[in-house]
Amino acid sequence: MTVSDRGWFSVRCVVRFPAEQRSMFEERVTLWRAADFADAVERAEAEVREYAALLGGEYTGLAQAYEIDGEPGDGAEVFSLIRDSDLSTAAYLDAFFDTGSERQGRIAEE
């Protein structure tokens, strides 16, 4: 198989960093040139196990793959997850994305 026969895949994996009181969980999305979903996930899981071990974490076993349409470039969608929910917008965001315990960078206000 040549490189041109391979597609681009992003794989989202979750790593747990145990602590005495509260564990931290990191969601990582990595980019892979792979033959198919199975190949991309297999390679991502090997990488995330090394990453987690290096930093004292553990791979949780969650991997979600997404096939990118064409070559990645500016504005390319590299991951998408759709979830059905009966929650209101605010409740959904609070439950899944804005719990108050996220460790993320900020965009500087000008």
N, CA, C and O of each residue as an XYZ file, in Angstrom:
440
protein
N       0.845     -1.184      0.000
C       0.000      0.000      0.000
C       0.886      1.241      0.000
O       1.812      1.351      0.804
N       0.603      2.156     -0.887
C       1.372      3.393     -0.952
C       0.719      4.447     -0.067
O      -0.424      4.300      0.366
N       1.468      5.509      0.190
C       0.944      6.603      1.014
C      -0.316      7.182      0.391
O      -1.245      7.565      1.103
N      -0.353      7.248     -0.938
C      -1.532      7.828     -1.596
C      -2.781      6.955     -1.433
O      -3.898      7.433     -1.631
N      -2.599      5.679     -1.076
C      -3.739      4.794     -0.840
C      -4.313      4.957      0.559
O      -5.340      4.364      0.888
N      -3.663      5.745      1.362
C      -4.085      5.914      2.749
C      -4.871      7.208      2.897
O      -4.642      8.181      2.178
N      -5.787      7.198      3.831
C      -6.554      8.403      4.104
C      -6.089      9.053      5.402
O      -5.226      8.531      6.108
N      -6.673     10.183      5.690
C      -6.368     10.883      6.941
C      -7.477     10.597      7.945
O      -8.662     10.657      7.616
N      -7.080     10.287      9.157
C      -8.004      9.989     10.242
C      -7.576     10.752     11.486
O      -6.385     10.876     11.769
N      -8.538     11.254     12.214
C      -8.245     11.781     13.546
C      -8.791     10.757     14.534
O      -9.812     10.114     14.290
N      -8.088     10.623     15.653
C      -8.526      9.687     16.683
C      -8.508     10.407     18.026
O      -7.492     10.968     18.435
N      -9.641     10.380     18.694
C      -9.795     10.987     20.011
C      -9.639      9.882     21.051
O     -10.363      8.887     21.029
N      -8.685     10.071     21.962
C      -8.450      9.121     23.055
C      -8.519      9.877     24.383
O      -8.224     11.070     24.446
N      -8.906      9.175     25.427
C      -9.003      9.782     26.749
C      -7.974      9.130     27.667
O      -7.861      7.906     27.742
N      -7.220      9.996     28.369
C      -6.196      9.567     29.312
C      -6.607     10.020     30.710
O      -7.083     11.140     30.896
N      -6.420      9.140     31.684
C      -6.703      9.473     33.088
C      -5.386      9.678     33.815
O      -4.463      8.871     33.699
N      -5.310     10.778     34.573
C      -4.180     11.048     35.431
C      -4.679     10.966     36.871
O      -5.301     11.904     37.370
N      -4.404      9.833     37.544
C      -4.927      9.648     38.894
C      -4.279     10.625     39.877
O      -3.118     11.005     39.727
N      -5.042     11.012     40.862
C      -4.558     11.870     41.938
C      -5.248     11.432     43.229
O      -6.213     10.669     43.196
N      -4.752     11.915     44.357
C      -5.326     11.491     45.636
C      -6.797     11.859     45.775
O      -7.612     11.038     46.194
N      -7.133     13.096     45.421
C      -8.523     13.521     45.631
C      -9.351     13.476     44.353
O     -10.473     12.970     44.362
N      -8.817     13.995     43.266
C      -9.564     14.058     42.003
C      -8.662     13.725     40.845
O      -7.589     14.312     40.701
N      -9.079     12.797     40.023
C      -8.319     12.478     38.822
C      -8.554     13.550     37.768
O      -9.584     14.223     37.764
N      -7.579     13.696     36.875
C      -7.740     14.559     35.707
C      -7.897     13.653     34.494
O      -7.282     12.590     34.420
N      -8.712     14.073     33.558
C      -8.905     13.336     32.314
C      -8.549     14.268     31.158
O      -8.998     15.413     31.098
N      -7.748     13.760     30.261
C      -7.354     14.533     29.086
C      -7.927     13.868     27.844
O      -7.761     12.665     27.640
N      -8.601     14.658     27.015
C      -9.071     14.196     25.721
C      -8.080     14.696     24.690
O      -7.850     15.899     24.575
N      -7.490     13.771     23.935
C      -6.503     14.123     22.919
C      -7.024     13.709     21.554
O      -7.573     12.619     21.398
N      -6.854     14.572     20.572
C      -7.188     14.235     19.199
C      -5.876     14.268     18.419
O      -5.209     15.300     18.343
N      -5.519     13.121     17.843
C      -4.288     13.019     17.062
C      -4.638     12.698     15.615
O      -5.710     12.167     15.327
N      -3.733     13.021     14.722
C      -3.962     12.885     13.288
C      -3.083     11.770     12.730
O      -1.889     11.699     13.020
N      -3.702     10.888     11.911
C      -3.004      9.715     11.387
C      -3.273      9.529      9.901
O      -4.402      9.696      9.441
N      -2.243      9.187      9.162
C      -2.379      8.755      7.767
C      -2.447      7.239      7.846
O      -1.457      6.598      8.200
N      -3.595      6.650      7.525
C      -3.808      5.221      7.773
C      -4.610      4.576      6.661
O      -5.258      5.251      5.861
N      -4.551      3.249      6.628
C      -5.268      2.475      5.611
C      -6.769      2.487      5.851
O      -7.549      2.508      4.899
N      -7.186      2.473      7.132
C      -8.601      2.425      7.482
C      -8.760      2.784      8.962
O      -7.785      3.080      9.653
N     -10.010      2.749      9.431
C     -10.291      3.088     10.822
C      -9.488      2.221     11.790
O      -8.896      2.732     12.740
N      -9.469      0.916     11.548
C      -8.789     -0.010     12.464
C      -7.306      0.313     12.566
O      -6.737      0.298     13.657
N      -6.685      0.603     11.441
C      -5.262      0.945     11.423
C      -5.015      2.241     12.195
O      -4.077      2.325     12.987
N      -5.849      3.239     11.967
C      -5.692      4.523     12.656
C      -5.855      4.359     14.164
O      -5.059      4.899     14.932
N      -6.867      3.625     14.592
C      -7.103      3.422     16.026
C      -5.966      2.627     16.654
O      -5.503      2.959     17.746
N      -5.519      1.591     15.978
C      -4.422      0.773     16.503
C      -3.163      1.623     16.731
O      -2.508      1.506     17.766
N      -2.842      2.460     15.772
C      -1.655      3.312     15.887
C      -1.843      4.385     16.959
O      -0.919      4.683     17.715
N      -3.047      4.964     17.020
C      -3.323      5.984     18.036
C      -3.267      5.391     19.434
O      -2.750      6.022     20.355
N      -3.797      4.175     19.601
C      -3.772      3.543     20.917
C      -2.347      3.211     21.350
O      -2.019      3.328     22.531
N      -1.508      2.804     20.426
C      -0.100      2.549     20.769
C       0.564      3.851     21.221
O       1.303      3.868     22.205
N       0.297      4.935     20.500
C       0.889      6.235     20.849
C       0.374      6.747     22.178
O       1.152      7.255     22.985
N      -0.937      6.625     22.425
C      -1.502      7.180     23.654
C      -1.051      6.380     24.880
O      -0.923      6.944     25.967
N      -0.813      5.097     24.724
C      -0.286      4.302     25.843
C       1.106      4.793     26.235
O       1.415      4.918     27.420
N       1.947      5.070     25.231
C       3.285      5.611     25.499
C       3.192      6.987     26.143
O       3.892      7.268     27.116
N       2.335      7.839     25.607
C       2.131      9.192     26.128
C       1.701      9.138     27.588
O       2.267      9.830     28.435
N       0.702      8.318     27.879
C       0.177      8.212     29.243
C       1.246      7.685     30.199
O       1.414      8.220     31.295
N       1.959      6.655     29.798
C       2.992      6.074     30.661
C       4.093      7.087     30.949
O       4.585      7.157     32.075
N       4.477      7.857     29.966
C       5.517      8.864     30.125
C       5.133      9.932     31.154
O       5.986     10.450     31.876
N       3.831     10.253     31.208
C       3.359     11.326     32.090
C       2.677     10.820     33.363
O       2.107     11.614     34.112
N       2.731      9.517     33.614
C       2.132      8.975     34.826
C       0.626      8.795     34.748
O      -0.052      8.751     35.775
N       0.108      8.692     33.551
C      -1.330      8.507     33.367
C      -1.639      7.104     32.904
O      -0.768      6.237     32.854
N      -2.902      6.898     32.565
C      -3.322      5.599     32.041
C      -4.350      5.827     30.948
O      -5.236      6.673     31.069
N      -4.216      5.063     29.887
C      -5.173      5.126     28.784
C      -6.464      4.471     29.254
O      -6.438      3.364     29.791
N      -7.589      5.144     29.057
C      -8.879      4.647     29.544
C      -9.503      3.584     28.649
O     -10.434      2.894     29.062
N      -8.999      3.449     27.434
C      -9.582      2.490     26.503
C     -10.599      3.105     25.560
O     -11.147      2.408     24.705
N     -10.868      4.423     25.702
C     -11.816      5.083     24.802
C     -11.080      5.670     23.607
O     -10.224      6.542     23.763
N     -11.413      5.192     22.423
C     -10.878      5.746     21.186
C     -12.033      5.932     20.218
O     -12.820      5.012     19.997
N     -12.135      7.120     19.644
C     -13.161      7.420     18.653
C     -12.456      7.975     17.424
O     -11.681      8.926     17.525
N     -12.721      7.387     16.271
C     -12.035      7.797     15.047
C     -12.984      8.535     14.112
O     -14.200      8.347     14.143
N     -12.387      9.377     13.285
C     -13.129     10.170     12.320
C     -12.305     10.226     11.040
O     -11.132     10.600     11.074
N     -12.904      9.858      9.914
C     -12.183      9.934      8.638
C     -12.348     11.331      8.058
O     -13.461     11.831      7.895
N     -11.223     11.941      7.755
C     -11.214     13.294      7.208
C     -11.426     13.215      5.703
O     -10.825     12.386      5.019
N     -12.279     14.080      5.208
C     -12.583     14.117      3.776
C     -11.470     14.875      3.059
O     -11.383     16.098      3.174
N     -10.628     14.171      2.328
C      -9.541     14.806      1.579
C      -8.330     15.079      2.441
O      -8.137     14.458      3.487
N      -7.518     16.015      1.988
C      -6.292     16.386      2.695
C      -6.611     17.420      3.773
O      -7.399     18.335      3.536
N      -6.007     17.283      4.956
C      -6.218     18.308      5.985
C      -5.570     19.630      5.564
O      -4.508     19.640      4.942
N      -6.196     20.696      5.896
C      -5.687     22.028      5.597
C      -6.455     23.041      6.430
O      -7.219     22.662      7.317
N      -6.261     24.313      6.157
C      -6.950     25.357      6.899
C      -8.453     25.107      6.919
O      -9.076     24.928      5.872
N      -9.019     25.097      8.094
C     -10.458     24.952      8.253
C     -10.986     23.543      8.074
O     -12.200     23.338      8.089
N     -10.105     22.563      7.906
C     -10.560     21.181      7.717
C     -11.203     20.664      9.001
O     -10.692     20.893     10.097
N     -12.307     19.977      8.857
C     -12.937     19.335     10.006
C     -12.123     18.094     10.328
O     -11.986     17.201      9.492
N     -11.581     18.037     11.548
C     -10.730     16.910     11.912
C     -11.386     15.972     12.916
O     -10.870     14.885     13.177
N     -12.506     16.376     13.475
C     -13.233     15.477     14.360
C     -14.667     15.956     14.479
O     -14.930     17.159     14.477
N     -15.590     15.015     14.583
C     -16.990     15.344     14.772
C     -17.637     14.233     15.576
O     -17.409     13.051     15.318
N     -18.434     14.614     16.537
C     -19.183     13.654     17.340
C     -20.584     14.216     17.507
O     -20.748     15.343     17.975
N     -21.577     13.459     17.135
C     -22.961     13.904     17.271
C     -23.623     13.053     18.338
O     -23.523     11.827     18.317
N     -24.298     13.705     19.267
C     -24.938     13.018     20.388
C     -26.386     13.472     20.473
O     -26.652     14.674     20.457
N     -27.324     12.543     20.562
C     -28.728     12.881     20.787
C     -28.919     13.239     22.259
O     -28.323     12.608     23.132
N     -29.739     14.240     22.536
C     -29.975     14.647     23.918
C     -31.293     15.381     24.054
O     -31.710     16.108     23.153
N     -31.943     15.182     25.191
C     -33.153     15.923     25.525
C     -32.835     17.172     26.344
O     -33.745     17.927     26.686
N     -31.576     17.400     26.660
C     -31.179     18.542     27.488
C     -31.315     19.851     26.717
O     -31.203     19.876     25.492
N     -31.556     20.935     27.449
C     -31.527     22.263     26.836
C     -30.073     22.568     26.469
O     -29.159     21.877     26.919
N     -29.865     23.584     25.667
C     -28.504     23.947     25.264
C     -27.624     24.206     26.479
O     -26.522     23.664     26.570
N     -28.098     25.035     27.420
C     -27.297     25.359     28.606
C     -26.995     24.115     29.440
O     -25.863     23.935     29.891
N     -27.987     23.263     29.648
C     -27.790     22.046     30.441
C     -26.826     21.087     29.734
O     -25.998     20.443     30.379
N     -26.940     20.999     28.419
C     -26.046     20.134     27.647
C     -24.602     20.606     27.782
O     -23.708     19.811     28.070
N     -24.379     21.904     27.573
C     -23.024     22.446     27.683
C     -22.471     22.283     29.090
O     -21.298     21.951     29.263
N     -23.307     22.514     30.096
C     -22.869     22.325     31.488
C     -22.509     20.863     31.766
O     -21.532     20.588     32.462
N     -23.280     19.943     31.236
C     -23.062     18.519     31.500
C     -21.821     17.975     30.803
O     -21.110     17.147     31.373
N     -21.548     18.424     29.583
C     -20.494     17.807     28.797
C     -19.272     18.684     28.531
O     -18.193     18.156     28.262
N     -19.411     20.007     28.599
C     -18.304     20.858     28.156
C     -17.925     21.983     29.091
O     -16.790     22.456     29.025
N     -18.787     22.427     29.936
C     -18.511     23.595     30.748
C     -18.836     23.287     32.203
O     -19.679     23.942     32.816
N     -18.161     22.289     32.744
C     -18.453     21.849     34.106
C     -17.798     22.746     35.146
O     -18.154     22.701     36.324
N     -16.835     23.563     34.712
C     -16.099     24.421     35.638
C     -14.781     23.809     36.072
O     -13.976     24.475     36.723
N     -14.549     22.559     35.725
C     -13.297     21.919     36.136
C     -12.337     21.692     34.968
O     -11.346     20.975     35.107
N     -12.630     22.302     33.822
C     -11.762     22.152     32.662
C     -10.469     22.940     32.872
O     -10.472     24.015     33.471
N      -9.384     22.394     32.375
C      -8.097     23.092     32.365
C      -7.789     23.390     30.910
O      -7.317     22.528     30.168
N      -8.061     24.606     30.522
C      -7.879     24.973     29.123
C      -7.345     26.386     29.026
O      -7.501     27.197     29.940
N      -6.723     26.658     27.919
C      -6.186     27.991     27.691
C      -7.286     29.000     27.423
O      -8.433     28.641     27.157
N      -6.919     30.249     27.497
C      -7.877     31.314     27.239
C      -7.411     32.116     26.045
O      -6.216     32.206     25.760
N      -8.363     32.691     25.361
C      -8.049     33.628     24.299
C      -7.933     34.989     24.957
O      -8.868     35.464     25.601
N      -6.778     35.609     24.790
C      -6.531     36.911     25.418
C      -7.513     37.943     24.870
O      -7.718     38.043     23.661
N      -8.110     38.702     25.770
C      -9.010     39.762     25.344
C      -8.186     40.990     24.993
O      -7.271     41.369     25.725
N      -8.517     41.600     23.877
C      -7.773     42.778     23.441
C      -8.497     44.031     23.811
O      -8.019     45.128     23.523
